Amino acid sequence: MMQTDGWTIVTILGLALVTVITRSFFFLSSKPWTLPDWAQRGLHYAPIAALAAVIVPEIVMTQGSLISTWRDARVFAALAGAAWFFWRRGVLGTIIAGMAVYLPLHVGLGW
Amino acid sequence: MNFPKEPLWRHPEFRQGVRDMAPIAAGTAAWGLMTGVAMVKSGLSVFECVLMTVVVFAGSSQLAAVPLMVAGAPMWVILATAACVNLRFVVFSAHLRPYMMHQPLWRRMAGGYFTTDLSYVMFTARHPKPVPPDDLPTLRAQEASLAGNCAVTWVAWVVPSLLGIAMANAVPLHWGLGFAGILALLGITLSLASSRLRLISAGVAGAAAVAAFALPLKLNILVGIAAAVAVCLMLEKPARPDAGLPKAGEAA
């Protein structure tokens, strides 16, 4: 167990500030403004892009490189979760279907 | 705005927000638990882990920051990395602005701070259209609804995280329960995939983020967003009127 360190505490407070600023970025200023037209249209596609850019590497990469084996529990779990979503909708079902595939493969077979 | 305000949590919409979010709290909880365990096992002190859970409140940025902190990376690298991982919230905040601007600054910041991915998607699905800034009762109802979403997520994140920190040596990391968090994000990503172009956006962003993974500071996420938006804007038919978000001045 490590000692608590002052620099780390300051870093953690900085990270909290990053959370606040990024999450309220476009409503910090109360000056009226409008996005340019292309950005307004881009806003249709940006939220899903931002989420995909975070999760896809978490599913298909290990230690900074693309997985080179199909025996990876995450891929099958994500496919099962997505299949459930398109069949029935619902985020809870996606989690349960995904974990029902993930846990046996990952814990049982070590994939 | 001098009407007497009852607290947000007494508003009926608060309960609606809680009901909307409750079914997926289990995924948040599993992710929180494993984040707590992972932080302790990386070598942060218990106090640091608890502080991080309670004040940072952002799973993916915590998981990106912890290894850098343990490795002794410079602070600006750690903060810049967290900011890139959090870029999606900057995008969400542009969308949420009309729901927020009737409030004073500190309440807008508090609202933003507590609004995670799940709350953003759940909230904008229930309230797809912003109302005019003078419709205060509806804005208040929306505030309460968002607060209900956020309350569930906060409890479902912080309590299991603290449990994970406390029981770090009893919960084996190799079970990979934290993958439930990725699956929750996958579910809400798919729920945003309401058109073919949005599916393309997700595909391009994911592929670009993988291809650009070697960039420092998690800039691959920025590359992914920029590539996807650029491709979708080019694929859009130029004359096509906007389908989703209404623009100011547009006659319905």
HADDOCK unambig.tbl for C-alpha pairs under 7 A between the chains (distance, minus, plus):
assign (segid A and resid 1 and name CA) (segid B and resid 43 and name CA) 6.45 0.50 0.50
assign (segid A and resid 1 and name CA) (segid B and resid 45 and name CA) 6.07 0.50 0.50
assign (segid A and resid 2 and name CA) (segid B and resid 43 and name CA) 6.13 0.50 0.50
assign (segid A and resid 2 and name CA) (segid B and resid 44 and name CA) 6.10 0.50 0.50
assign (segid A and resid 2 and name CA) (segid B and resid 45 and name CA) 5.01 0.50 0.50
assign (segid A and resid 3 and name CA) (segid B and resid 45 and name CA) 5.84 0.50 0.50
assign (segid A and resid 4 and name CA) (segid B and resid 45 and name CA) 5.50 0.50 0.50
assign (segid A and resid 4 and name CA) (segid B and resid 47 and name CA) 6.81 0.50 0.50
assign (segid A and resid 4 and name CA) (segid B and resid 48 and name CA) 6.49 0.50 0.50
assign (segid A and resid 9 and name CA) (segid B and resid 48 and name CA) 6.75 0.50 0.50
assign (segid A and resid 11 and name CA) (segid B and resid 75 and name CA) 6.39 0.50 0.50
assign (segid A and resid 12 and name CA) (segid B and resid 52 and name CA) 5.98 0.50 0.50
assign (segid A and resid 14 and name CA) (segid B and resid 79 and name CA) 6.86 0.50 0.50
assign (segid A and resid 15 and name CA) (segid B and resid 56 and name CA) 5.94 0.50 0.50
assign (segid A and resid 15 and name CA) (segid B and resid 79 and name CA) 6.10 0.50 0.50
assign (segid A and resid 15 and name CA) (segid B and resid 82 and name CA) 6.99 0.50 0.50
assign (segid A and resid 16 and name CA) (segid B and resid 55 and name CA) 5.62 0.50 0.50
assign (segid A and resid 16 and name CA) (segid B and resid 56 and name CA) 4.16 0.50 0.50
assign (segid A and resid 18 and name CA) (segid B and resid 83 and name CA) 6.08 0.50 0.50
assign (segid A and resid 19 and name CA) (segid B and resid 56 and name CA) 6.43 0.50 0.50
assign (segid A and resid 19 and name CA) (segid B and resid 58 and name CA) 6.95 0.50 0.50
assign (segid A and resid 19 and name CA) (segid B and resid 113 and name CA) 6.30 0.50 0.50
assign (segid A and resid 20 and name CA) (segid B and resid 109 and name CA) 6.48 0.50 0.50
assign (segid A and resid 20 and name CA) (segid B and resid 112 and name CA) 6.59 0.50 0.50
assign (segid A and resid 20 and name CA) (segid B and resid 113 and name CA) 4.73 0.50 0.50
assign (segid A and resid 22 and name CA) (segid B and resid 83 and name CA) 6.92 0.50 0.50
assign (segid A and resid 22 and name CA) (segid B and resid 86 and name CA) 6.31 0.50 0.50
assign (segid A and resid 22 and name CA) (segid B and resid 87 and name CA) 6.69 0.50 0.50
assign (segid A and resid 22 and name CA) (segid B and resid 89 and name CA) 5.70 0.50 0.50
assign (segid A and resid 22 and name CA) (segid B and resid 90 and name CA) 5.05 0.50 0.50
assign (segid A and resid 23 and name CA) (segid B and resid 89 and name CA) 4.80 0.50 0.50
assign (segid A and resid 23 and name CA) (segid B and resid 90 and name CA) 5.73 0.50 0.50
assign (segid A and resid 23 and name CA) (segid B and resid 93 and name CA) 5.99 0.50 0.50
assign (segid A and resid 23 and name CA) (segid B and resid 112 and name CA) 4.85 0.50 0.50
assign (segid A and resid 23 and name CA) (segid B and resid 113 and name CA) 5.70 0.50 0.50
assign (segid A and resid 24 and name CA) (segid B and resid 93 and name CA) 5.62 0.50 0.50
assign (segid A and resid 24 and name CA) (segid B and resid 108 and name CA) 6.99 0.50 0.50
assign (segid A and resid 24 and name CA) (segid B and resid 109 and name CA) 5.61 0.50 0.50
assign (segid A and resid 24 and name CA) (segid B and resid 112 and name CA) 4.54 0.50 0.50
assign (segid A and resid 24 and name CA) (segid B and resid 113 and name CA) 6.75 0.50 0.50
assign (segid A and resid 25 and name CA) (segid B and resid 90 and name CA) 5.59 0.50 0.50
assign (segid A and resid 25 and name CA) (segid B and resid 93 and name CA) 6.05 0.50 0.50
assign (segid A and resid 26 and name CA) (segid B and resid 90 and name CA) 6.89 0.50 0.50
assign (segid A and resid 26 and name CA) (segid B and resid 93 and name CA) 5.32 0.50 0.50
assign (segid A and resid 26 and name CA) (segid B and resid 94 and name CA) 5.10 0.50 0.50
assign (segid A and resid 26 and name CA) (segid B and resid 97 and name CA) 6.36 0.50 0.50
assign (segid A and resid 27 and name CA) (segid B and resid 93 and name CA) 6.80 0.50 0.50
assign (segid A and resid 27 and name CA) (segid B and resid 97 and name CA) 5.36 0.50 0.50
assign (segid A and resid 27 and name CA) (segid B and resid 101 and name CA) 6.72 0.50 0.50
assign (segid A and resid 27 and name CA) (segid B and resid 108 and name CA) 6.93 0.50 0.50
assign (segid A and resid 28 and name CA) (segid B and resid 105 and name CA) 6.70 0.50 0.50
assign (segid A and resid 42 and name CA) (segid B and resid 229 and name CA) 5.63 0.50 0.50
assign (segid A and resid 42 and name CA) (segid B and resid 233 and name CA) 6.64 0.50 0.50
assign (segid A and resid 45 and name CA) (segid B and resid 198 and name CA) 5.54 0.50 0.50
assign (segid A and resid 45 and name CA) (segid B and resid 201 and name CA) 5.97 0.50 0.50
assign (segid A and resid 45 and name CA) (segid B and resid 229 and name CA) 5.91 0.50 0.50
assign (segid A and resid 46 and name CA) (segid B and resid 91 and name CA) 6.68 0.50 0.50
assign (segid A and resid 46 and name CA) (segid B and resid 225 and name CA) 6.19 0.50 0.50
assign (segid A and resid 46 and name CA) (segid B and resid 229 and name CA) 6.01 0.50 0.50
assign (segid A and resid 47 and name CA) (segid B and resid 88 and name CA) 6.45 0.50 0.50
assign (segid A and resid 47 and name CA) (segid B and resid 91 and name CA) 6.17 0.50 0.50
assign (segid A and resid 47 and name CA) (segid B and resid 92 and name CA) 6.41 0.50 0.50
assign (segid A and resid 48 and name CA) (segid B and resid 189 and name CA) 5.83 0.50 0.50
assign (segid A and resid 48 and name CA) (segid B and resid 192 and name CA) 6.18 0.50 0.50
assign (segid A and resid 48 and name CA) (segid B and resid 198 and name CA) 6.87 0.50 0.50
assign (segid A and resid 48 and name CA) (segid B and resid 201 and name CA) 6.91 0.50 0.50
assign (segid A and resid 48 and name CA) (segid B and resid 202 and name CA) 5.71 0.50 0.50
assign (segid A and resid 49 and name CA) (segid B and resid 201 and name CA) 5.48 0.50 0.50
assign (segid A and resid 49 and name CA) (segid B and resid 202 and name CA) 4.73 0.50 0.50
assign (segid A and resid 49 and name CA) (segid B and resid 205 and name CA) 5.10 0.50 0.50
assign (segid A and resid 49 and name CA) (segid B and resid 224 and name CA) 6.91 0.50 0.50
assign (segid A and resid 49 and name CA) (segid B and resid 225 and name CA) 5.21 0.50 0.50
assign (segid A and resid 49 and name CA) (segid B and resid 228 and name CA) 6.19 0.50 0.50
assign (segid A and resid 50 and name CA) (segid B and resid 88 and name CA) 4.87 0.50 0.50
assign (segid A and resid 50 and name CA) (segid B and resid 221 and name CA) 6.97 0.50 0.50
assign (segid A and resid 50 and name CA) (segid B and resid 225 and name CA) 5.42 0.50 0.50
assign (segid A and resid 51 and name CA) (segid B and resid 88 and name CA) 6.58 0.50 0.50
assign (segid A and resid 51 and name CA) (segid B and resid 189 and name CA) 6.25 0.50 0.50
assign (segid A and resid 52 and name CA) (segid B and resid 189 and name CA) 6.90 0.50 0.50
assign (segid A and resid 52 and name CA) (segid B and resid 202 and name CA) 5.28 0.50 0.50
assign (segid A and resid 52 and name CA) (segid B and resid 205 and name CA) 5.99 0.50 0.50
assign (segid A and resid 52 and name CA) (segid B and resid 206 and name CA) 5.08 0.50 0.50
assign (segid A and resid 53 and name CA) (segid B and resid 205 and name CA) 5.15 0.50 0.50
assign (segid A and resid 53 and name CA) (segid B and resid 206 and name CA) 4.64 0.50 0.50
assign (segid A and resid 53 and name CA) (segid B and resid 209 and name CA) 5.19 0.50 0.50
assign (segid A and resid 53 and name CA) (segid B and resid 221 and name CA) 5.22 0.50 0.50
assign (segid A and resid 53 and name CA) (segid B and resid 224 and name CA) 5.51 0.50 0.50
assign (segid A and resid 53 and name CA) (segid B and resid 225 and name CA) 6.83 0.50 0.50
assign (segid A and resid 54 and name CA) (segid B and resid 221 and name CA) 6.44 0.50 0.50
assign (segid A and resid 55 and name CA) (segid B and resid 182 and name CA) 6.40 0.50 0.50
assign (segid A and resid 56 and name CA) (segid B and resid 206 and name CA) 5.15 0.50 0.50
assign (segid A and resid 57 and name CA) (segid B and resid 209 and name CA) 6.82 0.50 0.50
assign (segid A and resid 57 and name CA) (segid B and resid 210 and name CA) 5.48 0.50 0.50
assign (segid A and resid 64 and name CA) (segid B and resid 213 and name CA) 6.84 0.50 0.50
assign (segid A and resid 78 and name CA) (segid B and resid 183 and name CA) 6.78 0.50 0.50
assign (segid A and resid 81 and name CA) (segid B and resid 183 and name CA) 7.00 0.50 0.50
assign (segid A and resid 85 and name CA) (segid B and resid 187 and name CA) 6.80 0.50 0.50
assign (segid A and resid 91 and name CA) (segid B and resid 24 and name CA) 6.57 0.50 0.50
assign (segid A and resid 91 and name CA) (segid B and resid 184 and name CA) 6.21 0.50 0.50
assign (segid A and resid 91 and name CA) (segid B and resid 187 and name CA) 4.70 0.50 0.50
assign (segid A and resid 91 and name CA) (segid B and resid 188 and name CA) 6.36 0.50 0.50
assign (segid A and resid 92 and name CA) (segid B and resid 23 and name CA) 6.14 0.50 0.50
assign (segid A and resid 92 and name CA) (segid B and resid 24 and name CA) 5.10 0.50 0.50
assign (segid A and resid 94 and name CA) (segid B and resid 183 and name CA) 6.63 0.50 0.50
assign (segid A and resid 94 and name CA) (segid B and resid 187 and name CA) 5.77 0.50 0.50
assign (segid A and resid 95 and name CA) (segid B and resid 27 and name CA) 6.56 0.50 0.50
assign (segid A and resid 95 and name CA) (segid B and resid 180 and name CA) 5.97 0.50 0.50
assign (segid A and resid 95 and name CA) (segid B and resid 183 and name CA) 5.16 0.50 0.50
assign (segid A and resid 95 and name CA) (segid B and resid 184 and name CA) 5.72 0.50 0.50
assign (segid A and resid 98 and name CA) (segid B and resid 183 and name CA) 6.67 0.50 0.50
assign (segid A and resid 99 and name CA) (segid B and resid 180 and name CA) 6.59 0.50 0.50
assign (segid A and resid 107 and name CA) (segid B and resid 175 and name CA) 5.81 0.50 0.50
